[in-house]
Amino acid sequence: MTQRLAAVLAGQGGVFATRDALTAGIDHRELAALVRARAVVRVRRGAFVSGAVYEAAHPDERYRLRVRALLRARPESAAASHAALALHGLPHWSSDPRRIDLVAPVSRSHSSGGVVVRPLGECEIVLVDGWRSAGLAAALLQHAAGNGALAGVVAMDAAVHSTAIGLDRLSALAEQVQGRGARDARRAVAMVDPACESVGETRTRILLRDLGIPCRSQVVVYDARAVLARVDFLAYDRVVIEFDGLCKYDGFAGREALAREKARESRLHDLGYEVVRLIWADLDNPPEVLRRVQVAAARARARS
């Protein structure tokens, strides 16, 4: 790789288009050789990412790199739906990582090789770190309309919790959504809970709701008028439900964290609370979650 192309990559966050390579003095034959050597990765026709940057990236960051490379190759376009959410740094759970949605000045929608291009219409376009994207509200509503209400509320919870957008504005714009997916977009907005702090918490909350388990999010529990804990969810007044996600307890710091969690849980138990801990796999087994919560509720009632 030449110094000029390396400079282009550094200036554009590891992505470039064919025209950038030509400007840097690398012809089509040399570019093909770089792809074969895996010095660069071709993510779509005319769109490339530095091989080293791509290999070192987390899957979510790889998707963001592909979106940016495609935008570099198509400067008239802007990211939309979950591609836009990736640029905005928001979760796009349950979306197809092989698909990139764009809006552009075209007369009708078309798709090819996993790239879906729709007419720009009245979609607000903003710059996110220099990259053209649908505005946050539009991206959230597009994501919900295209990927379902649950996927939509996961992203909306994160956006509203971070104060990147207000729920009132999102609700007002949802009423203007028309066509296929409009119902899912409005349903997602109606389910938003700004207290939820992660994808796992949002999915847990919706699962509990679907199971008919009444609960409150981010409840503060007091011990002798002092704050003992802020728990993810409190159900039936005495059942604490926590989502653990990918919590690790390896090493010295991990053992300390585990000890603190055990002490916290013991104090909750002394106050009459039962604790149910959920991990990712539990979210795919609703009957078992229902059983565990009901058993915990029965134990709490028996102790009261």
C-alpha positions as protocol buffer text, in pm:
chain_id: "A"
residue {
  index: 1
  type: MET
  ca { x: 0 y: 0 z: 0 }
}
residue {
  index: 2
  type: THR
  ca { x: 136 y: 342 z: -94 }
}
residue {
  index: 3
  type: GLN
  ca { x: 185 y: 628 z: 149 }
}
residue {
  index: 4
  type: ARG
  ca { x: -77 y: 831 z: -36 }
}
residue {
  index: 5
  type: LEU
  ca { x: -345 y: 562 z: 1 }
}
residue {
  index: 6
  type: ALA
  ca { x: -246 y: 513 z: 366 }
}
residue {
  index: 7
  type: ALA
  ca { x: -300 y: 886 z: 416 }
}
residue {
  index: 8
  type: VAL
  ca { x: -643 y: 863 z: 251 }
}
residue {
  index: 9
  type: LEU
  ca { x: -737 y: 578 z: 485 }
}
residue {
  index: 10
  type: ALA
  ca { x: -617 y: 771 z: 789 }
}
residue {
  index: 11
  type: GLY
  ca { x: -814 y: 1078 z: 687 }
}
residue {
  index: 12
  type: GLN
  ca { x: -1137 y: 886 z: 617 }
}
residue {
  index: 13
  type: GLY
  ca { x: -1143 y: 650 z: 913 }
}
residue {
  index: 14
  type: GLY
  ca { x: -1019 y: 346 z: 725 }
}
residue {
  index: 15
  type: VAL
  ca { x: -1257 y: 357 z: 425 }
}
residue {
  index: 16
  type: PHE
  ca { x: -1219 y: 470 z: 65 }
}
residue {
  index: 17
  type: ALA
  ca { x: -1380 y: 452 z: -278 }
}
residue {
  index: 18
  type: THR
  ca { x: -1233 y: 354 z: -615 }
}
residue {
  index: 19
  type: ARG
  ca { x: -1197 y: 718 z: -711 }
}
residue {
  index: 20
  type: ASP
  ca { x: -986 y: 778 z: -399 }
}
residue {
  index: 21
  type: ALA
  ca { x: -747 y: 501 z: -503 }
}
residue {
  index: 22
  type: LEU
  ca { x: -719 y: 639 z: -854 }
}
residue {
  index: 23
  type: THR
  ca { x: -651 y: 987 z: -718 }
}
residue {
  index: 24
  type: ALA
  ca { x: -381 y: 837 z: -494 }
}
residue {
  index: 25
  type: GLY
  ca { x: -211 y: 685 z: -802 }
}
residue {
  index: 26
  type: ILE
  ca { x: -337 y: 327 z: -766 }
}
residue {
  index: 27
  type: ASP
  ca { x: -496 y: 185 z: -1079 }
}
residue {
  index: 28
  type: HIS
  ca { x: -761 y: -87 z: -1102 }
}
residue {
  index: 29
  type: ARG
  ca { x: -502 y: -365 z: -1140 }
}
residue {
  index: 30
  type: GLU
  ca { x: -312 y: -257 z: -831 }
}
residue {
  index: 31
  type: LEU
  ca { x: -633 y: -218 z: -635 }
}
residue {
  index: 32
  type: ALA
  ca { x: -736 y: -573 z: -724 }
}
residue {
  index: 33
  type: ALA
  ca { x: -396 y: -695 z: -605 }
}
residue {
  index: 34
  type: LEU
  ca { x: -448 y: -519 z: -270 }
}
residue {
  index: 35
  type: VAL
  ca { x: -783 y: -694 z: -233 }
}
residue {
  index: 36
  type: ARG
  ca { x: -628 y: -1034 z: -309 }
}
residue {
  index: 37
  type: ALA
  ca { x: -356 y: -967 z: -53 }
}
residue {
  index: 38
  type: ARG
  ca { x: -625 y: -866 z: 199 }
}
residue {
  index: 39
  type: ALA
  ca { x: -457 y: -534 z: 253 }
}
residue {
  index: 40
  type: VAL
  ca { x: -798 y: -388 z: 178 }
}
residue {
  index: 41
  type: VAL
  ca { x: -1146 y: -539 z: 195 }
}
residue {
  index: 42
  type: ARG
  ca { x: -1399 y: -472 z: -81 }
}
residue {
  index: 43
  type: VAL
  ca { x: -1736 y: -446 z: 93 }
}
residue {
  index: 44
  type: ARG
  ca { x: -1938 y: -345 z: -214 }
}
residue {
  index: 45
  type: ARG
  ca { x: -1855 y: -249 z: -569 }
}
residue {
  index: 46
  type: GLY
  ca { x: -1636 y: 61 z: -552 }
}
residue {
  index: 47
  type: ALA
  ca { x: -1633 y: 64 z: -168 }
}
residue {
  index: 48
  type: PHE
  ca { x: -1334 y: -52 z: 38 }
}
residue {
  index: 49
  type: VAL
  ca { x: -1210 y: -74 z: 398 }
}
residue {
  index: 50
  type: SER
  ca { x: -856 y: -110 z: 528 }
}
residue {
  index: 51
  type: GLY
  ca { x: -793 y: -479 z: 591 }
}
residue {
  index: 52
  type: ALA
  ca { x: -617 y: -415 z: 921 }
}
residue {
  index: 53
  type: VAL
  ca { x: -893 y: -186 z: 1047 }
}
residue {
  index: 54
  type: TYR
  ca { x: -1166 y: -428 z: 940 }
}
residue {
  index: 55
  type: GLU
  ca { x: -1005 y: -734 z: 1097 }
}
residue {
  index: 56
  type: ALA
  ca { x: -954 y: -557 z: 1430 }
}
residue {
  index: 57
  type: ALA
  ca { x: -1312 y: -426 z: 1444 }
}
residue {
  index: 58
  type: HIS
  ca { x: -1604 y: -560 z: 1650 }
}
residue {
  index: 59
  type: PRO
  ca { x: -1896 y: -689 z: 1432 }
}
residue {
  index: 60
  type: ASP
  ca { x: -2100 y: -374 z: 1501 }
}
residue {
  index: 61
  type: GLU
  ca { x: -1804 y: -157 z: 1403 }
}
residue {
  index: 62
  type: ARG
  ca { x: -1751 y: -367 z: 1088 }
}
residue {
  index: 63
  type: TYR
  ca { x: -2106 y: -290 z: 986 }
}
residue {
  index: 64
  type: ARG
  ca { x: -2048 y: 81 z: 1050 }
}
residue {
  index: 65
  type: LEU
  ca { x: -1731 y: 65 z: 836 }
}
residue {
  index: 66
  type: ARG
  ca { x: -1925 y: -97 z: 551 }
}
residue {
  index: 67
  type: VAL
  ca { x: -2188 y: 177 z: 571 }
}
residue {
  index: 68
  type: ARG
  ca { x: -1925 y: 451 z: 562 }
}
residue {
  index: 69
  type: ALA
  ca { x: -1739 y: 287 z: 272 }
}
residue {
  index: 70
  type: LEU
  ca { x: -2062 y: 265 z: 74 }
}
residue {
  index: 71
  type: LEU
  ca { x: -2142 y: 630 z: 144 }
}
residue {
  index: 72
  type: ARG
  ca { x: -1793 y: 724 z: 26 }
}
residue {
  index: 73
  type: ALA
  ca { x: -1863 y: 541 z: -298 }
}
residue {
  index: 74
  type: ARG
  ca { x: -2210 y: 697 z: -332 }
}
residue {
  index: 75
  type: PRO
  ca { x: -2176 y: 1060 z: -216 }
}
residue {
  index: 76
  type: GLU
  ca { x: -2528 y: 1148 z: -333 }
}
residue {
  index: 77
  type: SER
  ca { x: -2680 y: 897 z: -89 }
}
residue {
  index: 78
  type: ALA
  ca { x: -2743 y: 903 z: 285 }
}
residue {
  index: 79
  type: ALA
  ca { x: -2769 y: 616 z: 534 }
}
residue {
  index: 80
  type: ALA
  ca { x: -3121 y: 522 z: 643 }
}
residue {
  index: 81
  type: SER
  ca { x: -3293 y: 285 z: 886 }
}
residue {
  index: 82
  type: HIS
  ca { x: -3049 y: 66 z: 1081 }
}
residue {
  index: 83
  type: ALA
  ca { x: -2755 y: 182 z: 867 }
}
residue {
  index: 84
  type: ALA
  ca { x: -2824 y: 533 z: 995 }
}
residue {
  index: 85
  type: LEU
  ca { x: -2857 y: 407 z: 1352 }
}
residue {
  index: 86
  type: ALA
  ca { x: -2512 y: 253 z: 1319 }
}
residue {
  index: 87
  type: LEU
  ca { x: -2372 y: 595 z: 1227 }
}
residue {
  index: 88
  type: HIS
  ca { x: -2559 y: 753 z: 1518 }
}
residue {
  index: 89
  type: GLY
  ca { x: -2402 y: 496 z: 1753 }
}
residue {
  index: 90
  type: LEU
  ca { x: -2734 y: 339 z: 1854 }
}
residue {
  index: 91
  type: PRO
  ca { x: -2823 y: -31 z: 1881 }
}
residue {
  index: 92
  type: HIS
  ca { x: -2979 y: -186 z: 1572 }
}
residue {
  index: 93
  type: TRP
  ca { x: -3072 y: -519 z: 1724 }
}
residue {
  index: 94
  type: SER
  ca { x: -3263 y: -767 z: 1505 }
}
residue {
  index: 95
  type: SER
  ca { x: -3165 y: -599 z: 1178 }
}
residue {
  index: 96
  type: ASP
  ca { x: -2996 y: -780 z: 889 }
}
residue {
  index: 97
  type: PRO
  ca { x: -2620 y: -705 z: 904 }
}
residue {
  index: 98
  type: ARG
  ca { x: -2591 y: -794 z: 534 }
}
residue {
  index: 99
  type: ARG
  ca { x: -2828 y: -514 z: 436 }
}
residue {
  index: 100
  type: ILE
  ca { x: -2758 y: -143 z: 405 }
}
residue {
  index: 101
  type: ASP
  ca { x: -3047 y: 99 z: 354 }
}
residue {
  index: 102
  type: LEU
  ca { x: -2991 y: 430 z: 179 }
}
residue {
  index: 103
  type: VAL
  ca { x: -3200 y: 724 z: 66 }
}
residue {
  index: 104
  type: ALA
  ca { x: -3101 y: 910 z: -249 }
}
residue {
  index: 105
  type: PRO
  ca { x: -3244 y: 1144 z: -515 }
}
residue {
  index: 106
  type: VAL
  ca { x: -3406 y: 858 z: -711 }
}
residue {
  index: 107
  type: SER
  ca { x: -3760 y: 829 z: -843 }
}
residue {
  index: 108
  type: ARG
  ca { x: -3832 y: 480 z: -711 }
}
residue {
  index: 109
  type: SER
  ca { x: -3688 y: 218 z: -479 }
}
residue {
  index: 110
  type: HIS
  ca { x: -3445 y: -48 z: -595 }
}
residue {
  index: 111
  type: SER
  ca { x: -3213 y: -302 z: -437 }
}
residue {
  index: 112
  type: SER
  ca { x: -2902 y: -493 z: -541 }
}
residue {
  index: 113
  type: GLY
  ca { x: -2651 y: -703 z: -350 }
}
residue {
  index: 114
  type: GLY
  ca { x: -2795 y: -618 z: -9 }
}
residue {
  index: 115
  type: VAL
  ca { x: -2812 y: -244 z: -76 }
}
residue {
  index: 116
  type: VAL
  ca { x: -3163 y: -96 z: -69 }
}
residue {
  index: 117
  type: VAL
  ca { x: -3205 y: 255 z: -211 }
}
residue {
  index: 118
  type: ARG
  ca { x: -3528 y: 449 z: -156 }
}
residue {
  index: 119
  type: PRO
  ca { x: -3636 y: 796 z: -273 }
}
residue {
  index: 120
  type: LEU
  ca { x: -3515 y: 1077 z: -52 }
}
residue {
  index: 121
  type: GLY
  ca { x: -3855 y: 1245 z: -34 }
}
residue {
  index: 122
  type: GLU
  ca { x: -3879 y: 1483 z: 260 }
}
residue {
  index: 123
  type: CYS
  ca { x: -3636 y: 1287 z: 478 }
}
residue {
  index: 124
  type: GLU
  ca { x: -3418 y: 1516 z: 687 }
}
residue {
  index: 125
  type: ILE
  ca { x: -3047 y: 1467 z: 613 }
}
residue {
  index: 126
  type: VAL
  ca { x: -2783 y: 1539 z: 875 }
}
residue {
  index: 127
  type: LEU
  ca { x: -2409 y: 1489 z: 902 }
}
residue {
  index: 128
  type: VAL
  ca { x: -2287 y: 1238 z: 1161 }
}
residue {
  index: 129
  type: ASP
  ca { x: -1910 y: 1272 z: 1197 }
}
residue {
  index: 130
  type: GLY
  ca { x: -1908 y: 1397 z: 839 }
}
residue {
  index: 131
  type: TRP
  ca { x: -2123 y: 1116 z: 695 }
}
residue {
  index: 132
  type: ARG
  ca { x: -2464 y: 1179 z: 538 }
}
residue {
  index: 133
  type: SER
  ca { x: -2745 y: 1018 z: 733 }
}
residue {
  index: 134
  type: ALA
  ca { x: -3117 y: 1036 z: 783 }
}
residue {
  index: 135
  type: GLY
  ca { x: -3202 y: 1242 z: 1090 }
}
residue {
  index: 136
  type: LEU
  ca { x: -3227 y: 1043 z: 1412 }
}
residue {
  index: 137
  type: ALA
  ca { x: -3606 y: 1050 z: 1439 }
}
residue {
  index: 138
  type: ALA
  ca { x: -3648 y: 936 z: 1079 }
}
residue {
  index: 139
  type: ALA
  ca { x: -3390 y: 661 z: 1123 }
}
residue {
  index: 140
  type: LEU
  ca { x: -3559 y: 529 z: 1437 }
}
residue {
  index: 141
  type: LEU
  ca { x: -3902 y: 522 z: 1273 }
}
residue {
  index: 142
  type: GLN
  ca { x: -3763 y: 364 z: 954 }
}
residue {
  index: 143
  type: HIS
  ca { x: -3593 y: 95 z: 1162 }
}
residue {
  index: 144
  type: ALA
  ca { x: -3913 y: 13 z: 1350 }
}
residue {
  index: 145
  type: ALA
  ca { x: -4120 y: 14 z: 1031 }
}
residue {
  index: 146
  type: GLY
  ca { x: -3876 y: -217 z: 854 }
}
residue {
  index: 147
  type: ASN
  ca { x: -3767 y: -448 z: 1137 }
}
residue {
  index: 148
  type: GLY
  ca { x: -4065 y: -460 z: 1372 }
}
residue {
  index: 149
  type: ALA
  ca { x: -4185 y: -290 z: 1689 }
}
residue {
  index: 150
  type: LEU
  ca { x: -3951 y: -480 z: 1924 }
}
residue {
  index: 151
  type: ALA
  ca { x: -3644 y: -389 z: 1722 }
}
residue {
  index: 152
  type: GLY
  ca { x: -3771 y: -33 z: 1709 }
}
residue {
  index: 153
  type: VAL
  ca { x: -3827 y: 8 z: 2082 }
}
residue {
  index: 154
  type: VAL
  ca { x: -3479 y: -130 z: 2160 }
}
residue {
  index: 155
  type: ALA
  ca { x: -3325 y: 153 z: 1957 }
}
residue {
  index: 156
  type: MET
  ca { x: -3576 y: 413 z: 2077 }
}
residue {
  index: 157
  type: ASP
  ca { x: -3519 y: 331 z: 2444 }
}
residue {
  index: 158
  type: ALA
  ca { x: -3146 y: 388 z: 2394 }
}
residue {
  index: 159
  type: ALA
  ca { x: -3198 y: 713 z: 2204 }
}
residue {
  index: 160
  type: VAL
  ca { x: -3445 y: 861 z: 2453 }
}
residue {
  index: 161
  type: HIS
  ca { x: -3245 y: 740 z: 2756 }
}
residue {
  index: 162
  type: SER
  ca { x: -2933 y: 913 z: 2621 }
}
residue {
  index: 163
  type: THR
  ca { x: -3142 y: 1228 z: 2557 }
}
residue {
  index: 164
  type: ALA
  ca { x: -3037 y: 1219 z: 2191 }
}
residue {
  index: 165
  type: ILE
  ca { x: -3405 y: 1277 z: 2115 }
}
residue {
  index: 166
  type: GLY
  ca { x: -3714 y: 1360 z: 2313 }
}
residue {
  index: 167
  type: LEU
  ca { x: -4007 y: 1120 z: 2336 }
}
residue {
  index: 168
  type: ASP
  ca { x: -4256 y: 1398 z: 2256 }
}
residue {
  index: 169
  type: ARG
  ca { x: -4085 y: 1473 z: 1926 }
}
residue {
  index: 170
  type: LEU
  ca { x: -4064 y: 1105 z: 1837 }
}
residue {
  index: 171
  type: SER
  ca { x: -4434 y: 1056 z: 1917 }
}
residue {
  index: 172
  type: ALA
  ca { x: -4536 y: 1353 z: 1702 }
}
residue {
  index: 173
  type: LEU
  ca { x: -4334 y: 1233 z: 1403 }
}
residue {
  index: 174
  type: ALA
  ca { x: -4463 y: 876 z: 1440 }
}
residue {
  index: 175
  type: GLU
  ca { x: -4814 y: 999 z: 1365 }
}
residue {
  index: 176
  type: GLN
  ca { x: -4692 y: 1116 z: 1025 }
}
residue {
  index: 177
  type: VAL
  ca { x: -4553 y: 776 z: 921 }
}
residue {
  index: 178
  type: GLN
  ca { x: -4749 y: 623 z: 635 }
}
residue {
  index: 179
  type: GLY
  ca { x: -4745 y: 298 z: 444 }
}
residue {
  index: 180
  type: ARG
  ca { x: -4607 y: -43 z: 529 }
}
residue {
  index: 181
  type: GLY
  ca { x: -4466 y: -65 z: 880 }
}
residue {
  index: 182
  type: ALA
  ca { x: -4638 y: 249 z: 1009 }
}
residue {
  index: 183
  type: ARG
  ca { x: -4825 y: 50 z: 1274 }
}
residue {
  index: 184
  type: ASP
  ca { x: -4501 y: -105 z: 1404 }
}
residue {
  index: 185
  type: ALA
  ca { x: -4337 y: 236 z: 1419 }
}
residue {
  index: 186
  type: ARG
  ca { x: -4620 y: 379 z: 1630 }
}
residue {
  index: 187
  type: ARG
  ca { x: -4634 y: 69 z: 1852 }
}
residue {
  index: 188
  type: ALA
  ca { x: -4262 y: 101 z: 1920 }
}
residue {
  index: 189
  type: VAL
  ca { x: -4296 y: 465 z: 2025 }
}
residue {
  index: 190
  type: ALA
  ca { x: -4585 y: 375 z: 2256 }
}
residue {
  index: 191
  type: MET
  ca { x: -4363 y: 120 z: 2438 }
}
residue {
  index: 192
  type: VAL
  ca { x: -4062 y: 345 z: 2498 }
}
residue {
  index: 193
  type: ASP
  ca { x: -3927 y: 354 z: 2854 }
}
residue {
  index: 194
  type: PRO
  ca { x: -3646 y: 611 z: 2901 }
}
residue {
  index: 195
  type: ALA
  ca { x: -3534 y: 432 z: 3219 }
}
residue {
  index: 196
  type: CYS
  ca { x: -3404 y: 126 z: 3032 }
}
residue {
  index: 197
  type: GLU
  ca { x: -3029 y: 147 z: 2991 }
}
residue {
  index: 198
  type: SER
  ca { x: -2937 y: -137 z: 2754 }
}
residue {
  index: 199
  type: VAL
  ca { x: -3062 y: -369 z: 2480 }
}
residue {
  index: 200
  type: GLY
  ca { x: -3089 y: -651 z: 2733 }
}
residue {
  index: 201
  type: GLU
  ca { x: -3296 y: -441 z: 2973 }
}
residue {
  index: 202
  type: THR
  ca { x: -3535 y: -335 z: 2699 }
}
residue {
  index: 203
  type: ARG
  ca { x: -3582 y: -691 z: 2578 }
}
residue {
  index: 204
  type: THR
  ca { x: -3634 y: -809 z: 2937 }
}
residue {
  index: 205
  type: ARG
  ca { x: -3894 y: -538 z: 2999 }
}
residue {
  index: 206
  type: ILE
  ca { x: -4092 y: -624 z: 2685 }
}
residue {
  index: 207
  type: LEU
  ca { x: -4072 y: -995 z: 2766 }
}
residue {
  index: 208
  type: LEU
  ca { x: -4207 y: -935 z: 3117 }
}
residue {
  index: 209
  type: ARG
  ca { x: -4482 y: -720 z: 2971 }
}
residue {
  index: 210
  type: ASP
  ca { x: -4575 y: -990 z: 2719 }
}
residue {
  index: 211
  type: LEU
  ca { x: -4580 y: -1251 z: 2998 }
}
residue {
  index: 212
  type: GLY
  ca { x: -4824 y: -1034 z: 3191 }
}
residue {
  index: 213
  type: ILE
  ca { x: -4580 y: -966 z: 3475 }
}
residue {
  index: 214
  type: PRO
  ca { x: -4637 y: -616 z: 3619 }
}
residue {
  index: 215
  type: CYS
  ca { x: -4307 y: -446 z: 3685 }
}
residue {
  index: 216
  type: ARG
  ca { x: -4133 y: -111 z: 3721 }
}
residue {
  index: 217
  type: SER
  ca { x: -3796 y: -16 z: 3573 }
}
residue {
  index: 218
  type: GLN
  ca { x: -3491 y: 113 z: 3764 }
}
residue {
  index: 219
  type: VAL
  ca { x: -3647 y: 102 z: 4109 }
}
residue {
  index: 220
  type: VAL
  ca { x: -3450 y: 234 z: 4408 }
}
residue {
  index: 221
  type: VAL
  ca { x: -3458 y: 1 z: 4712 }
}
residue {
  index: 222
  type: TYR
  ca { x: -3388 y: 152 z: 5054 }
}
residue {
  index: 223
  type: ASP
  ca { x: -3236 y: -7 z: 5363 }
}
residue {
  index: 224
  type: ALA
  ca { x: -3298 y: 187 z: 5687 }
}
residue {
  index: 225
  type: ARG
  ca { x: -3362 y: 505 z: 5481 }
}
residue {
  index: 226
  type: ALA
  ca { x: -3035 y: 467 z: 5292 }
}
residue {
  index: 227
  type: VAL
  ca { x: -3018 y: 358 z: 4928 }
}
residue {
  index: 228
  type: LEU
  ca { x: -2934 y: -11 z: 4914 }
}
residue {
  index: 229
  type: ALA
  ca { x: -2963 y: -65 z: 4539 }
}
residue {
  index: 230
  type: ARG
  ca { x: -3118 y: 48 z: 4217 }
}
residue {
  index: 231
  type: VAL
  ca { x: -3257 y: -266 z: 4057 }
}
residue {
  index: 232
  type: ASP
  ca { x: -3338 y: -322 z: 3691 }
}
residue {
  index: 233
  type: PHE
  ca { x: -3699 y: -427 z: 3755 }
}
residue {
  index: 234
  type: LEU
  ca { x: -3928 y: -480 z: 4051 }
}
residue {
  index: 235
  type: ALA
  ca { x: -4226 y: -713 z: 4003 }
}
residue {
  index: 236
  type: TYR
  ca { x: -4506 y: -798 z: 4247 }
}
residue {
  index: 237
  type: ASP
  ca { x: -4350 y: -548 z: 4492 }
}
residue {
  index: 238
  type: ARG
  ca { x: -4095 y: -802 z: 4623 }
}
residue {
  index: 239
  type: VAL
  ca { x: -3937 y: -973 z: 4320 }
}
residue {
  index: 240
  type: VAL
  ca { x: -3621 y: -810 z: 4189 }
}
residue {
  index: 241
  type: ILE
  ca { x: -3540 y: -899 z: 3828 }
}
residue {
  index: 242
  type: GLU
  ca { x: -3189 y: -823 z: 3702 }
}
residue {
  index: 243
  type: PHE
  ca { x: -3048 y: -864 z: 3353 }
}
residue {
  index: 244
  type: ASP
  ca { x: -2684 y: -974 z: 3374 }
}
residue {
  index: 245
  type: GLY
  ca { x: -2597 y: -974 z: 3003 }
}
residue {
  index: 246
  type: LEU
  ca { x: -2233 y: -1067 z: 2946 }
}
residue {
  index: 247
  type: CYS
  ca { x: -2117 y: -991 z: 3300 }
}
residue {
  index: 248
  type: LYS
  ca { x: -1771 y: -1140 z: 3360 }
}
residue {
  index: 249
  type: TYR
  ca { x: -1622 y: -1226 z: 3695 }
}
residue {
  index: 250
  type: ASP
  ca { x: -1273 y: -1325 z: 3584 }
}
residue {
  index: 251
  type: GLY
  ca { x: -961 y: -1192 z: 3756 }
}
residue {
  index: 252
  type: PHE
  ca { x: -926 y: -992 z: 4075 }
}
residue {
  index: 253
  type: ALA
  ca { x: -1163 y: -713 z: 3967 }
}
residue {
  index: 254
  type: GLY
  ca { x: -1421 y: -971 z: 3860 }
}
residue {
  index: 255
  type: ARG
  ca { x: -1403 y: -1152 z: 4194 }
}
residue {
  index: 256
  type: GLU
  ca { x: -1451 y: -824 z: 4376 }
}
residue {
  index: 257
  type: ALA
  ca { x: -1754 y: -744 z: 4160 }
}
residue {
  index: 258
  type: LEU
  ca { x: -1899 y: -1089 z: 4226 }
}
residue {
  index: 259
  type: ALA
  ca { x: -1849 y: -1044 z: 4602 }
}
residue {
  index: 260
  type: ARG
  ca { x: -2029 y: -708 z: 4591 }
}
residue {
  index: 261
  type: GLU
  ca { x: -2318 y: -858 z: 4395 }
}
residue {
  index: 262
  type: LYS
  ca { x: -2354 y: -1146 z: 4642 }
}
residue {
  index: 263
  type: ALA
  ca { x: -2350 y: -906 z: 4939 }
}
residue {
  index: 264
  type: ARG
  ca { x: -2608 y: -682 z: 4771 }
}
residue {
  index: 265
  type: GLU
  ca { x: -2831 y: -979 z: 4692 }
}
residue {
  index: 266
  type: SER
  ca { x: -2801 y: -1108 z: 5049 }
}
residue {
  index: 267
  type: ARG
  ca { x: -2912 y: -771 z: 5187 }
}
residue {
  index: 268
  type: LEU
  ca { x: -3207 y: -763 z: 4947 }
}
residue {
  index: 269
  type: HIS
  ca { x: -3304 y: -1109 z: 5063 }
}
residue {
  index: 270
  type: ASP
  ca { x: -3284 y: -999 z: 5427 }
}
residue {
  index: 271
  type: LEU
  ca { x: -3532 y: -722 z: 5346 }
}
residue {
  index: 272
  type: GLY
  ca { x: -3778 y: -975 z: 5205 }
}
residue {
  index: 273
  type: TYR
  ca { x: -3697 y: -951 z: 4836 }
}
residue {
  index: 274
  type: GLU
  ca { x: -3641 y: -1244 z: 4600 }
}
residue {
  index: 275
  type: VAL
  ca { x: -3394 y: -1198 z: 4313 }
}
residue {
  index: 276
  type: VAL
  ca { x: -3422 y: -1348 z: 3964 }
}
residue {
  index: 277
  type: ARG
  ca { x: -3118 y: -1303 z: 3739 }
}
residue {
  index: 278
  type: LEU
  ca { x: -3159 y: -1334 z: 3362 }
}
residue {
  index: 279
  type: ILE
  ca { x: -2900 y: -1374 z: 3088 }
}
residue {
  index: 280
  type: TRP
  ca { x: -2932 y: -1351 z: 2710 }
}
residue {
  index: 281
  type: ALA
  ca { x: -3030 y: -1716 z: 2667 }
}
residue {
  index: 282
  type: ASP
  ca { x: -3319 y: -1676 z: 2912 }
}
residue {
  index: 283
  type: LEU
  ca { x: -3483 y: -1416 z: 2689 }
}
residue {
  index: 284
  type: ASP
  ca { x: -3542 y: -1688 z: 2429 }
}
residue {
  index: 285
  type: ASN
  ca { x: -3722 y: -1911 z: 2681 }
}
residue {
  index: 286
  type: PRO
  ca { x: -4032 y: -1717 z: 2798 }
}
residue {
  index: 287
  type: PRO
  ca { x: -4203 y: -2013 z: 2976 }
}
residue {
  index: 288
  type: GLU
  ca { x: -3896 y: -2068 z: 3195 }
}
residue {
  index: 289
  type: VAL
  ca { x: -3874 y: -1696 z: 3278 }
}
residue {
  index: 290
  type: LEU
  ca { x: -4242 y: -1698 z: 3376 }
}
residue {
  index: 291
  type: ARG
  ca { x: -4191 y: -2005 z: 3595 }
}
residue {
  index: 292
  type: ARG
  ca { x: -3889 y: -1854 z: 3774 }
}
residue {
  index: 293
  type: VAL
  ca { x: -4063 y: -1524 z: 3843 }
}
residue {
  index: 294
  type: GLN
  ca { x: -4377 y: -1698 z: 3968 }
}
residue {
  index: 295
  type: VAL
  ca { x: -4172 y: -1922 z: 4200 }
}
residue {
  index: 296
  type: ALA
  ca { x: -3987 y: -1616 z: 4333 }
}
residue {
  index: 297
  type: ALA
  ca { x: -4317 y: -1434 z: 4388 }
}
residue {
  index: 298
  type: ALA
  ca { x: -4456 y: -1731 z: 4579 }
}
residue {
  index: 299
  type: ARG
  ca { x: -4146 y: -1742 z: 4802 }
}
residue {
  index: 300
  type: ALA
  ca { x: -4174 y: -1368 z: 4869 }
}
residue {
  index: 301
  type: ARG
  ca { x: -4543 y: -1402 z: 4966 }
}
residue {
  index: 302
  type: ALA
  ca { x: -4465 y: -1695 z: 5196 }
}
residue {
  index: 303
  type: ARG
  ca { x: -4206 y: -1485 z: 5381 }
}
residue {
  index: 304
  type: SER
  ca { x: -4424 y: -1177 z: 5422 }
}
